[in-house]
Amino acid sequence: MPDYICPVIIDACQRENVEIFYYPIKMDFKPDDTNVPPDEYFYFINYYGQFDNATIKKIHERHPHMIVDNMQAFFQRPIKTVDTIYTCRKFLGVSDGAYLYTDVAYQSYDKLCQDSSLDRLEHLVGRLEYDASTFFVKSSEMEKTFDNLDVLKMSKFTQNMLCGFDYRRICDIRTRNWQKLHEKLKGINLLNINVVEGGYMYPLMVKNALDIRKNLIKKSVYIPKLWPNEKLNQKRSPDAYKLTNDVLPLPIDQRYSENDMSYISDLILSCILV
């Protein structure tokens, strides 16, 4: 598994008694997989959708037992014979739900219990009818409820909700917002990134990320940290440590317009120039 990873994934593996070894992630998000044996399962994260399928196929040639994490690349098609996972709630207005692309027998899915979304809707409705800051704590509390869940079938409520989205429109808005931020911020971005279609968030790396994050909070602009991990060691994983602490994942989702992107980028530039 990569050393730059969400701790929840590590916890899930440990609950299943999976023995974990880590490989380093470099500053361009590429895996340093030199010492990973080809006969072991290889967990690959497509950070911010920066790896197209042609690149992933080349990595798969080196690691036939590969699992692709497309949690940050919802609109990227899976590759045949490569197990791939997606999340719905990071891209769409749903409280839960994910997709698994695999050749495992469908009967395994039929044996799963059904999830329920009933207790996860308050912060979504509240954010829609009030504002994000009022329900920030509730949203954080809800996130923690996923930590120890078993594998479940997607809830009927989420399945129904997913039938009502205009996916083409959502993808287009995300792409335009990404391009707008990149146009204004690429000059200060320490990462050399590709523009992606329907991106997750815009990864902006700056030296004073902590100060900028604090200033944005004062303006009611909340930037997540990917990923807070107390076990991450600066000496053993210097690049992962920098990616965790120095990257600001800026929101580009379909709730926002290009004017919102200009507002966020102007706030950040004003912090840089101070």
C-alpha positions as CSV (number, residue, x, y, z in Angstrom):
1,M,0.0,0.0,0.0
2,P,1.2,3.6,-0.6
3,D,2.5,5.6,2.3
4,Y,0.2,8.4,1.3
5,I,-3.2,7.0,2.0
6,C,-6.4,7.5,4.0
7,P,-6.0,5.8,7.4
8,V,-9.5,4.4,7.1
9,I,-8.3,2.1,4.3
10,I,-5.5,0.9,6.5
11,D,-7.9,0.2,9.4
12,A,-10.2,-1.8,7.1
13,C,-7.2,-4.0,6.0
14,Q,-6.1,-4.6,9.6
15,R,-9.6,-5.7,10.6
16,E,-9.3,-8.4,7.9
17,N,-5.9,-9.4,9.3
18,V,-4.1,-8.3,6.1
19,E,-0.4,-8.0,6.4
20,I,0.6,-4.5,5.1
21,F,3.8,-3.3,3.6
22,Y,4.3,0.3,2.3
23,Y,5.8,1.7,-0.8
24,P,6.7,5.4,-1.2
25,I,4.8,7.9,-3.2
26,K,6.9,10.5,-5.0
27,M,6.1,14.3,-5.3
28,D,4.5,13.7,-8.7
29,F,2.1,11.2,-7.1
30,K,3.9,8.3,-8.9
31,P,4.5,5.1,-7.0
32,D,8.1,4.1,-6.2
33,D,7.2,0.4,-6.6
34,T,10.8,-0.8,-7.2
35,N,10.8,-3.1,-4.1
36,V,7.2,-4.4,-4.5
37,P,7.1,-8.1,-5.4
38,P,4.9,-8.9,-8.4
39,D,3.2,-11.7,-6.6
40,E,1.7,-9.5,-3.9
41,Y,-1.5,-7.4,-4.0
42,F,-0.6,-3.9,-5.1
43,Y,-3.0,-1.1,-4.0
44,F,-2.7,1.9,-6.4
45,I,-4.4,5.2,-5.8
46,N,-5.2,7.4,-8.7
47,Y,-4.5,10.7,-6.9
48,Y,-6.7,13.5,-8.2
49,G,-7.2,11.5,-11.4
50,Q,-3.7,12.3,-12.5
51,F,-3.1,8.8,-14.1
52,D,-4.9,7.9,-17.3
53,N,-5.7,4.3,-18.2
54,A,-2.7,4.0,-20.5
55,T,-0.4,4.7,-17.6
56,I,-2.4,2.5,-15.2
57,K,-2.1,-0.4,-17.7
58,K,1.7,-0.1,-17.7
59,I,1.7,-0.3,-13.9
60,H,-0.6,-3.2,-14.1
61,E,1.9,-5.1,-16.3
62,R,4.4,-4.9,-13.4
63,H,1.7,-5.8,-10.8
64,P,-0.8,-8.3,-12.0
65,H,-2.5,-8.4,-8.6
66,M,-3.4,-4.7,-8.7
67,I,-6.3,-2.9,-7.1
68,V,-7.0,0.5,-8.5
69,D,-8.5,3.1,-6.1
70,N,-10.4,5.6,-8.3
71,M,-12.0,7.3,-5.4
72,Q,-10.7,10.6,-6.8
73,A,-11.5,9.7,-10.4
74,F,-15.2,9.0,-10.6
75,F,-15.6,9.7,-14.3
76,Q,-12.6,7.5,-15.4
77,R,-13.7,4.2,-16.9
78,P,-12.3,1.0,-15.3
79,I,-9.9,-1.3,-17.1
80,K,-11.0,-4.8,-18.0
81,T,-9.6,-7.4,-15.6
82,V,-8.4,-4.8,-13.1
83,D,-10.4,-4.6,-9.8
84,T,-11.4,-0.9,-9.3
85,I,-13.3,1.0,-6.6
86,Y,-15.2,4.3,-6.8
87,T,-17.0,6.4,-4.4
88,C,-20.3,8.2,-5.0
89,R,-20.5,10.6,-2.1
90,K,-17.3,12.4,-2.9
91,F,-18.7,13.5,-6.3
92,L,-22.5,13.5,-5.9
93,G,-25.0,14.8,-3.3
94,V,-25.4,11.4,-1.6
95,S,-24.6,10.4,2.0
96,D,-23.0,7.1,1.1
97,G,-22.5,4.5,-1.7
98,A,-19.6,3.2,-3.7
99,Y,-19.0,1.0,-6.8
100,L,-16.7,-2.0,-7.1
101,Y,-15.7,-3.2,-10.6
102,T,-14.5,-6.8,-10.4
103,D,-14.8,-10.2,-11.9
104,V,-15.7,-11.8,-8.5
105,A,-18.9,-13.8,-8.8
106,Y,-22.1,-11.8,-8.5
107,Q,-23.4,-14.2,-6.0
108,S,-21.0,-12.7,-3.4
109,Y,-22.8,-9.4,-3.7
110,D,-26.2,-11.1,-3.2
111,K,-25.1,-12.4,0.2
112,L,-24.4,-8.9,1.5
113,C,-26.8,-7.0,3.9
114,Q,-28.4,-3.8,2.7
115,D,-27.1,-0.5,3.9
116,S,-29.4,2.3,5.2
117,S,-29.0,6.0,4.6
118,L,-31.6,7.2,7.1
119,D,-29.3,8.4,9.8
120,R,-26.8,10.1,7.4
121,L,-29.0,12.7,5.8
122,E,-29.3,15.5,8.3
123,H,-26.0,17.3,7.4
124,L,-26.8,17.1,3.7
125,V,-30.2,18.6,4.0
126,G,-28.9,21.2,6.5
127,R,-26.1,22.3,4.2
128,L,-28.6,22.7,1.4
129,E,-31.1,24.7,3.5
130,Y,-28.7,26.7,5.7
131,D,-24.9,26.8,5.2
132,A,-21.8,24.6,5.4
133,S,-20.3,26.0,8.6
134,T,-23.5,25.3,10.6
135,F,-23.3,21.5,9.8
136,F,-19.5,21.1,9.6
137,V,-19.3,19.3,13.0
138,K,-22.2,17.1,12.1
139,S,-20.6,16.2,8.8
140,S,-17.3,15.3,10.5
141,E,-19.2,13.1,13.0
142,M,-21.0,11.3,10.2
143,E,-17.6,10.6,8.5
144,K,-16.5,8.7,11.5
145,T,-19.4,6.3,11.3
146,F,-18.0,4.8,8.2
147,D,-14.8,3.7,9.9
148,N,-16.0,0.3,11.2
149,L,-18.8,-0.6,8.8
150,D,-18.9,-4.0,7.2
151,V,-19.2,-4.3,3.4
152,L,-22.8,-3.7,2.5
153,K,-25.1,-3.4,-0.5
154,M,-25.7,0.2,-1.5
155,S,-28.8,1.6,0.3
156,K,-32.1,1.8,-1.7
157,F,-32.2,5.5,-1.1
158,T,-28.8,6.1,-2.6
159,Q,-29.6,3.8,-5.6
160,N,-32.7,5.9,-6.2
161,M,-30.8,9.2,-5.9
162,L,-28.1,8.1,-8.3
163,C,-30.7,7.7,-11.0
164,G,-31.6,11.4,-11.0
165,F,-28.2,13.0,-11.7
166,D,-27.2,14.7,-14.9
167,Y,-23.7,13.2,-15.0
168,R,-22.6,14.9,-18.2
169,R,-23.4,18.3,-16.7
170,I,-21.7,17.5,-13.4
171,C,-18.6,16.3,-15.2
172,D,-18.5,19.5,-17.4
173,I,-18.9,21.9,-14.5
174,R,-16.1,20.1,-12.6
175,T,-13.8,20.3,-15.6
176,R,-14.5,24.0,-16.2
177,N,-13.9,24.8,-12.5
178,W,-10.6,22.8,-12.5
179,Q,-9.5,24.7,-15.6
180,K,-10.4,28.1,-14.1
181,L,-8.3,27.4,-11.0
182,H,-5.4,26.0,-13.0
183,E,-5.4,29.1,-15.2
184,K,-5.1,31.4,-12.2
185,L,-3.0,29.3,-9.8
186,K,-0.6,27.2,-11.9
187,G,2.0,30.0,-11.5
188,I,2.2,29.4,-7.8
189,N,1.5,25.6,-7.8
190,L,4.5,23.6,-6.8
191,L,2.9,20.5,-8.4
192,N,3.1,19.9,-12.1
193,I,-0.4,18.6,-12.7
194,N,-2.6,17.6,-15.6
195,V,-6.1,19.0,-16.2
196,V,-8.5,16.1,-15.8
197,E,-12.1,15.6,-16.9
198,G,-14.6,15.8,-14.1
199,G,-11.9,16.1,-11.5
200,Y,-12.3,15.5,-7.7
201,M,-10.5,18.6,-6.3
202,Y,-7.7,20.9,-7.5
203,P,-4.5,20.0,-5.7
204,L,-2.6,23.2,-4.9
205,M,0.8,22.8,-3.3
206,V,2.3,25.9,-1.6
207,K,4.9,26.4,1.2
208,N,2.6,28.2,3.6
209,A,-0.4,25.9,3.3
210,L,-1.2,26.0,7.0
211,D,-1.5,29.8,7.1
212,I,-3.5,29.9,3.9
213,R,-5.9,27.3,5.3
214,K,-6.4,29.4,8.4
215,N,-7.1,32.5,6.4
216,L,-9.6,30.7,4.2
217,I,-11.5,29.4,7.2
218,K,-11.9,33.0,8.4
219,K,-13.6,33.6,5.0
220,S,-15.8,30.5,5.5
221,V,-13.9,28.6,2.9
222,Y,-13.2,25.1,4.3
223,I,-10.3,23.1,2.8
224,P,-9.9,19.4,3.8
225,K,-6.6,17.8,4.6
226,L,-5.7,14.6,2.7
227,W,-5.0,12.8,4.8
228,P,-4.4,13.5,8.5
229,N,-2.3,10.6,9.7
230,E,-0.6,10.7,13.1
231,K,1.5,7.6,12.1
232,L,3.0,9.3,9.0
233,N,6.7,9.8,9.6
234,Q,8.5,12.8,8.0
235,K,11.9,11.0,7.9
236,R,10.6,7.7,6.5
237,S,8.0,9.2,4.1
238,P,9.2,12.7,3.3
239,D,7.2,13.1,0.1
240,A,4.0,11.7,1.6
241,Y,4.4,14.0,4.6
242,K,4.7,17.1,2.3
243,L,1.7,16.0,0.2
244,T,-0.3,15.7,3.4
245,N,0.6,19.0,4.9
246,D,1.4,21.3,1.9
247,V,-1.3,20.4,-0.6
248,L,-4.6,22.4,-0.4
249,P,-7.4,20.3,-2.1
250,L,-9.6,23.1,-3.5
251,P,-13.3,22.5,-4.1
252,I,-14.4,22.4,-7.8
253,D,-17.6,20.6,-7.6
254,Q,-20.9,21.3,-9.3
255,R,-22.3,23.5,-6.6
256,Y,-19.8,26.2,-7.6
257,S,-19.5,28.5,-10.5
258,E,-16.5,30.0,-12.3
259,N,-17.0,33.2,-10.3
260,D,-16.6,31.1,-7.1
261,M,-13.3,29.8,-8.5
262,S,-12.2,33.3,-9.1
263,Y,-13.1,34.3,-5.6
264,I,-11.2,31.3,-4.1
265,S,-8.1,31.9,-6.2
266,D,-8.1,35.6,-5.5
267,L,-8.2,34.9,-1.7
268,I,-5.3,32.5,-2.0
269,L,-3.2,34.9,-4.2
270,S,-3.8,37.7,-1.7
271,C,-2.4,35.4,1.1
272,I,0.6,34.6,-1.0
273,L,1.4,38.2,-1.8
274,V,1.1,39.4,1.8
